[in-house]
Every structure is written in structure tokens, then in C-alpha cells.
Amino acid sequence: MIERLLAPLRNVWDSLVERLIFLPPFPESIDSLALFSLLLVVGLLIGEWLHAHARWPKVIGYVLAGIVFGPSALGWISIEALAQARPIADAALGLLMLEVGRRLELKWLWRNAALLRGTLADISLSFALIFAFALWVVGLSPAWSAATAAVTMASAPAVVLLTIEESRAQGQVTERIILHTAIGSAASFVAFAIVLGIVHAELSAEWLNAILHPLWVVAGAILVGGLGAWLALRIARALPKRSLAQVFVLVACALLAVGIARMLAVPVFLTLFLMGVLLAATDQRQTLRYTDLPEGHWLLAIVLFVIVGASLPWQEFTWVAGLQALGLLLVRAAAKAAALAWSGGSLPLPKRLLVGVGIQPLSATAVFMAYEIAGLYPEIGRSALSLSLFAAAMMELVGPALCRLALSRSGECGAGEKGGIA
């Protein structure tokens, strides 16, 4: 159909090329950058429309745009275009993980025994039940069951942070959702590093991979994240507090860390999370304590979630895989609800359960972790981790709404909602 419509234009263009030597050949496809930019605008418009008419979180619209226009549906975003856009997605996720790391309040955790109990219960119960489900119900091997649990045990920091910002939420439930998400992410990253060794031990002929790869990932993330934090604080101390120059330095050092991590094959999400944690822990003069990222990180969020939506393997979806992913999500939800209900403390049970609802999102970090592990052994890993990817795919569409519901029911949403980038 499109070819027939373009045929007259192609003939005219070809005749002009014979006379005008500066004209390029008739383009066989739209330039990937131009197409991707157009799709980002479409993602923005879908997100804004859903937010205005259905009160859905805008993140859902961004993901839907990626799914519809990605390889699984219309195919307008090719696999090659996704590969070209991966550095932008890494930068977007990295900046959001930096913010999550900076908000990790360990002192509050140590002072509150009930909060500590709930966090430890959430981490251990989520991992154990997901591992058992993947091993005994789905039938995965112990190594890939552990990988599935490591990938899906924690909440999605990017979704939680953006949903809270969009809702202007403040209060006990909000702060606990952030803390549980940050601690859960840290635990999942530790599990991720251990699982790398387990997968190598099961599949690699060289035993050194099982020992050195986890060490490389952890040590590399600490060193690169530490370098970024040190450099940002060192330069920012010479600048006025909360100035635009400090914001620029923070973003520039974060992007430098992203670039170095990519060069060294160290996970960007882990590196920037640790950079944020180290920034918060070593900023004794509170040089960057109140320096926030610019509103432009919402633009990067659109890029991130369009890419994540396009990366999800919906073309491989089957009803069996869908039911298995749904089962995993139900087990995961039960684990988090039980952990929060059991933790006790001063926060009433209904609000603790709302915290459990608010930490349900599963999104970009899980997808990136799954592809990171699957990439080690592509012939096995992609199919073994399809359970994780389909679970993330489902929660891409449901998770933001659940987080928004928890914030709304807690009564902590602001009077005038933040409009994202709009």
C-alpha cells in the first residue's frame, strides 16, 4: 500500500537525481533518528492524553507507544534503532537511579525496627517465593530460577520515583515506598552479582568466569560510581549552592560515569545507583544535598520508557508464558503484602498494605537486568528469562497505576499534580 503511494514520488525523484548531482538516492526508509524523535513526540502525546482523560500515569502512555511502534507490533522502531538508542536509555535510567540512590535513608532504617523488619522480610520473602515458583512450578533450573528471582524481586525505582513526582506525593506512605524501593533495588543488585557467578558456574567451561565476573561488576560499579561522586563533589564545592552550575556538574559527572561504565561493560543501573548512595554518604558539607536534577529528566524518562516498551518481546508471547508470568506476579505481590503486614510498627496496617501496593511496579531496571544476564549465553538465556520479561511487560502497564492508587488512597497526593514535562 505505502509502496504504491510512494511510487510516483520515487519516479520523479529518480529523474531529478539524473540531472541534479547533489541529490541523494531516494530514501528506502526514514532516518532512524528522525523516526525515533517522531515516536517520542507520539509517546508524549499518548501519555498526556491518558493522563488528562483517564487519569492514568503518563509512564503507561510512554510504554504503550514503544509497544505499538516497536518490533512486536508495527515495527516502526527496528532492532537496529533500539541498539542505536541504547546509550540514551542508559543515560536516562542512570540519572533516575542516581536520584534513587541519593534518597536512600539508611539512618532512618536503623532507627526504626519495624521498618527494618519489613524491608528484610520483603527482600527475603520475595526472593524465596519467586525462586520456588520458577523452580518448582515453571520448571527452570536452579541457576535461572535464581536469576528470575534476582531480576523481579525488587520494585521499579524509575517508575516509583516518576509516579511520586507526578503526583506531588508527600507523607509516611510515600517515604516508605521510596525507602523500600531503594533498599529492594540494592538487594536485587547484590543478588544480581551473585547470580552472574551461579550462571557462569552452570554453563561456562572456564571456572574463572564464575568468580571474576561478579567481582568485576561490583568492583567496577563501586570504582566508577565513586569516581563520579568524588568528581561531582570536588567541583561543586567551588560553585554556589543550588546553582545551575552545580546542576550541570552533577549531570555531567553522572553522564561521565555512564560512559565509563558502558566502556568497561559494567551495568549502568548499578553504577549510578552506587554513585547516588556515595554522594549522599560522603557529602558532609551538604554541597549537593539540595541540588535537584532539572525538569529535563522527564524528557529522558520518555526516551527510556519508549525504548523499554519497544524492547519487550511481545511477539514471543504465548498463553502459557502469560499465565506463568501472571503466577509469578501474584506470588510476588503476596510476598510483599505479607512482609509489610507482618512488620508491625506505628504505621497502621491499612497504610502498610498501601506501601505493599505502591512497591509493586516492575519495569526498566528488571528489563535491563534480564537482558544483561541473558546476553551472557544468548542461546539459552533469552528463553530462560522470558518469564521475567513477560512479568515486567505486564507490570509496565499495571505497575504505575498500582503505585498511583496507593498514593491516592493514602491521601498524600498533592493538591495540584505535577504535569511531568508538560
Secondary structure, 3 states (H helix, E strand, C coil): CHHHHHHHHHHHHHHHHHHCCCCCCCCCCCCHHHHHHHHHHHHHHHHHHHHHHHCCCHHHHHHHHHHHHCCCCCCCCCHHHHHHHHHHHHHHHHHHHHHHHHCCCHHHHHHCHHHHHHHHHHHHHHHHHHHHHHHHHHCCCHHHHHHHHHHHCCCCHHHHHHHHHHHCCCCHHHHHHHHHHHHHHHHHHHHHHHHHHHHHHHHCCCCHHHHHHHHHHHHHHHHHHHHHHHHHHHHHCCCCCCCHHHHHHHHHHHHHHHHHHHHCCCCHHHHHHHHHHHHHHHCCCCCCCCCCCCCCHHHHHHHHHHHHHHHCCHHHCCHHHHHHHHHHHHHHHHHHHHHHHHHCCCCCHHHHHHHHHHCCCCCHHHHHHHHHHHCCCHHHHHHHCHHHHHHHHHHHHHHHHHHHHHHHHCCCCCCCCCCCCC
